[in-house]
Amino acid sequence: MYSIRAENLTKSYGGNEALRGVSFEVSPGEIFGIIGPDGAGKTSIFRILATLVVPDGGSASVLGLDVVRDYHEIRRRVGYMPGRFSLYQDLSVEENIRFFATLFGTTLEENYGMVKDIYSYLEPFRKRKAGALSGGMKQKLALSCALIHKPEVLFLDEPTTGVDPVSRKEFWTMLQRLKDQGLSILVSTPYMDEATLCDRIALIRKGVFLDTDSPSEIISKFDLPLLAVSGPHMASLLRDIRQIPQVFSCFAFGDTHHVVMRPSQDSIDAQINFLNTSLHAKGHNDLSIRPIRPNVEDCYMYLDSMEDRL
């Protein structure tokens, strides 16, 4: 039995279609990531599965329970960490955890083993008010509160947004430990680098899944030449690359531009020489052009561009 199953979920808010036929499954002990930018529909999926809103169409189940009919039982058996910090700012760390434990008829002492690895970071600050914690510590507190009743499924909606890189790394280490304990985890993030930390991912755009697979399999499907281009005058370089007919797409990635070339019988060296000659004719000199391996973000941008062309 799948821990989570969604079939053709749809949801609209007024005239805005947030979800347009989303389907996926999450197996027991799996970390499943929903990857996409703000406004793509991630939070709507979480609110439906957490039984906070009702879908307009389709169906969904958690632990074999229907999200509409069996909402009360689902709430007892899942943990939910929303995108925004939603704990009581004027309560201390310890008071927040004890409060949420009481809601589920348990205690911190009874389920301490479930949160020990995470709560160990918080114990030196257990008397500090939640509102006075750093972003990373708030994140650990929210996760502890979501776990205190020993849920079987964990929903984490953009848990690392706005958190420093060290805390992000610590958080994902915690998730791996929870997965090893058999917990099913559904997590969303706008950070493409976190996608590789999931067992499987779904790339979402405007309420539609572009692809669903393991990160390595999604990357393996990218079969067009990908080049990293850099040089002086990066802004005008980006504009001029996009005007070359043989270029499928070009996006800025840090201090380089990632260029996807259209299918060609030419070798990669010939395509590099062609691109260099074309840009030189437009006044760009001292360019660095080299082939690179795609990452998940490249795959997302490619699939996003494909959707725009349909």
C-alpha positions in Angstrom: 0.0 0.0 0.0 1.2 3.5 -0.8 1.7 5.9 2.0 0.3 8.7 -0.2 -1.7 8.5 -3.4 -3.1 11.3 -5.5 -5.1 10.9 -8.7 -5.9 13.7 -11.1 -6.1 16.4 -8.3 -7.5 19.7 -9.4 -7.9 22.9 -7.4 -8.8 26.5 -8.3 -9.0 29.7 -6.3 -11.4 32.0 -8.1 -10.2 32.0 -11.7 -6.7 30.7 -10.8 -6.1 27.0 -11.5 -3.6 26.0 -8.8 -3.6 22.3 -9.7 -4.5 20.8 -13.1 -4.6 17.1 -12.8 -1.8 16.1 -10.5 -1.1 12.3 -9.9 1.6 10.6 -7.9 2.4 8.0 -5.2 4.7 7.9 -2.3 5.9 4.5 -1.0 6.6 3.7 2.7 10.0 4.9 3.8 10.5 7.2 0.8 11.5 10.8 0.6 9.4 12.3 -2.3 10.2 15.9 -3.3 8.0 18.3 -5.2 10.3 20.8 -6.9 9.2 24.1 -8.4 9.1 27.9 -7.9 6.7 29.9 -5.8 3.1 29.8 -7.2 3.6 26.4 -9.0 1.0 24.6 -6.8 3.1 22.9 -4.2 1.3 24.3 -1.1 -2.1 23.4 -2.6 -1.0 19.8 -2.8 0.1 19.8 0.9 -3.1 21.5 2.1 -5.2 18.9 0.3 -3.2 15.9 1.7 -3.1 17.4 5.2 -6.9 17.7 4.9 -6.9 21.5 5.3 -8.7 22.1 1.9 -10.9 19.9 -0.2 -9.9 19.3 -3.9 -12.2 20.4 -6.7 -11.6 17.2 -8.5 -9.7 13.9 -8.4 -9.0 11.9 -5.3 -6.2 11.5 -2.7 -5.5 9.1 0.1 -3.0 9.0 3.0 -2.2 5.6 4.6 -5.1 4.2 2.6 -7.5 6.8 4.1 -9.5 9.2 1.9 -8.5 12.9 2.5 -12.2 14.0 2.5 -14.0 11.2 4.2 -11.3 10.2 6.8 -9.8 13.6 7.5 -10.0 13.1 11.3 -8.0 9.9 11.3 -5.5 11.3 8.9 -4.8 14.3 11.1 -4.0 11.9 14.0 -1.5 9.9 12.0 0.5 12.6 10.0 2.9 15.4 10.9 2.6 18.7 9.0 5.1 21.5 8.9 3.8 24.4 6.8 5.9 26.8 4.9 5.5 29.7 7.3 6.6 29.3 10.9 3.3 28.8 12.7 4.1 27.9 16.3 3.4 30.1 19.3 6.0 32.9 19.3 5.4 33.9 22.9 5.8 30.3 24.3 9.2 28.8 25.0 10.7 26.0 23.0 9.7 23.5 25.7 6.2 24.9 26.1 5.5 24.6 22.3 6.6 21.0 22.2 4.7 20.1 25.3 1.6 21.9 24.0 1.6 19.9 20.7 2.3 16.7 22.6 -0.8 17.3 24.7 -3.0 17.9 21.6 -2.2 14.4 20.5 -2.6 12.9 24.0 1.0 12.2 24.6 4.0 13.7 26.3 7.6 14.8 25.5 9.0 12.2 27.8 6.9 9.4 26.2 8.0 10.1 22.7 11.4 11.7 23.4 13.2 9.0 21.3 11.3 10.2 18.2 12.7 13.8 18.5 15.9 13.2 20.4 18.3 13.8 17.5 16.5 17.1 16.6 15.6 18.3 20.1 19.2 17.9 21.2 19.9 21.1 19.3 17.1 22.9 21.1 17.6 21.7 24.7 20.1 24.4 25.6 17.5 27.0 24.5 14.4 25.2 25.8 13.4 28.2 28.0 13.8 30.7 25.1 10.7 32.1 23.5 10.1 30.7 20.0 10.0 34.2 18.5 13.5 34.8 19.6 15.0 31.8 17.8 17.1 32.0 14.7 15.6 30.7 11.4 17.4 27.4 11.6 16.4 26.8 15.3 12.7 27.7 14.4 12.9 25.1 11.7 14.1 22.4 14.2 11.4 23.4 16.7 8.7 23.1 14.0 10.0 19.7 13.0 10.1 18.5 16.6 6.5 19.6 17.1 5.4 17.8 13.9 7.1 14.6 15.1 6.2 14.6 18.8 3.2 12.3 18.3 5.1 9.7 16.2 3.4 10.3 12.8 3.6 7.7 10.0 3.8 10.3 7.3 5.5 13.7 7.4 4.5 16.7 5.2 7.1 19.4 4.9 6.1 22.4 2.8 9.3 24.4 1.9 10.9 23.7 5.3 14.3 25.3 4.4 13.2 28.5 2.7 15.1 31.4 4.1 17.4 29.2 6.2 21.2 29.4 6.1 23.1 26.7 4.1 24.5 25.1 7.3 21.0 24.7 8.8 19.7 23.4 5.5 22.4 20.7 5.4 21.6 19.7 9.1 17.9 19.6 8.3 18.4 17.2 5.4 20.6 15.0 7.5 17.7 14.8 10.0 15.3 13.8 7.2 17.6 11.0 6.1 17.6 9.6 9.7 13.8 9.8 9.8 13.6 8.0 6.5 15.8 5.2 7.9 13.3 4.8 10.7 10.6 4.0 8.1 8.9 7.4 7.9 7.4 8.5 4.6 8.3 12.1 3.8 6.7 14.4 1.3 8.7 17.6 1.0 8.6 20.6 -1.3 11.3 23.1 -2.1 12.2 25.8 -4.6 15.9 24.8 -4.2 16.9 22.6 -7.1 20.1 21.4 -5.3 17.9 19.8 -2.6 16.2 17.6 -5.3 19.2 15.2 -5.4 18.6 14.4 -1.7 15.2 12.9 -2.5 14.5 9.3 -3.6 12.1 10.6 -6.2 11.0 14.0 -7.3 8.2 15.7 -9.3 9.0 18.8 -11.2 5.9 21.1 -11.0 5.0 24.1 -13.2 1.7 26.0 -13.1 -0.2 23.2 -11.4 1.2 20.4 -13.7 3.9 17.8 -13.1 6.5 18.1 -15.9 8.2 14.8 -14.9 8.3 12.4 -12.0 11.3 10.1 -11.4 14.5 9.7 -9.5 16.8 12.7 -9.8 19.4 10.6 -11.7 16.7 9.3 -14.1 15.4 12.8 -14.8 18.9 14.0 -15.6 19.6 11.0 -17.8 16.7 12.0 -20.0 18.4 15.3 -20.9 19.8 14.4 -24.3 20.6 17.8 -25.9 24.1 19.5 -26.0 24.5 21.7 -22.9 27.2 24.4 -22.9 28.4 26.8 -20.2 29.2 30.2 -21.7 30.8 33.2 -20.0 32.6 36.4 -21.0 32.5 40.1 -20.6 29.2 41.9 -20.8 27.1 39.0 -19.6 23.7 40.8 -20.0 24.2 41.5 -23.7 25.8 38.1 -24.1 22.6 36.5 -22.8 20.4 38.5 -25.2 22.6 37.7 -28.2 22.8 34.0 -27.5 19.0 33.7 -27.4 18.9 35.3 -30.9 20.9 32.5 -32.5 18.5 30.1 -34.3 20.5 27.0 -33.4 20.1 27.7 -29.7 17.0 26.1 -28.1 17.2 28.0 -24.8 19.7 30.0 -22.7 19.4 31.0 -19.0 21.8 32.7 -16.5 23.3 30.3 -14.0 25.5 32.1 -11.5 28.5 33.5 -13.3 27.8 31.5 -16.5 25.0 31.1 -19.1 23.7 27.6 -19.7 23.0 27.1 -23.3 20.9 24.2 -24.7 21.6 23.7 -28.4 19.1 22.3 -30.8 19.5 18.7 -32.1 22.3 18.5 -34.7 24.5 16.0 -36.5 27.6 18.2 -35.7 30.0 17.2 -33.1 30.1 19.1 -29.8 33.4 20.7 -30.8 31.8 21.9 -34.0 28.8 23.4 -32.1 31.2 25.2 -29.7 33.1 26.6 -32.7 29.9 27.7 -34.4 28.6 29.4 -31.2 31.9 31.1 -30.6 32.0 32.4 -34.3 28.4 33.6 -34.1 29.0 35.5 -30.9 32.3 36.9 -32.1 30.4 38.4 -35.1 28.1 40.1 -32.6 31.1 41.7 -30.9 31.7 39.3 -28.1 35.4 38.3 -27.5 37.3 36.5 -24.8 34.6 33.9 -24.4 34.7 30.7 -22.4 32.5 28.0 -23.9 32.6 24.4 -22.6 30.3 21.4 -22.5 28.8 20.6 -19.1 26.7 17.9 -17.5 23.1 18.9 -16.7 21.7 19.1 -13.2 18.1 19.0 -12.0 17.7 22.8 -12.5 18.8 22.5 -16.2 16.2 19.7 -16.6 13.5 21.9 -15.1 14.4 24.9 -17.3 14.4 22.7 -20.4 11.1 21.1 -19.6 9.7 24.5 -18.7 10.8 25.9 -22.1 9.2 22.9 -23.8 5.9 23.6 -22.2 6.1 27.2 -23.3 6.5 26.0 -26.9 3.5 23.8 -26.9 
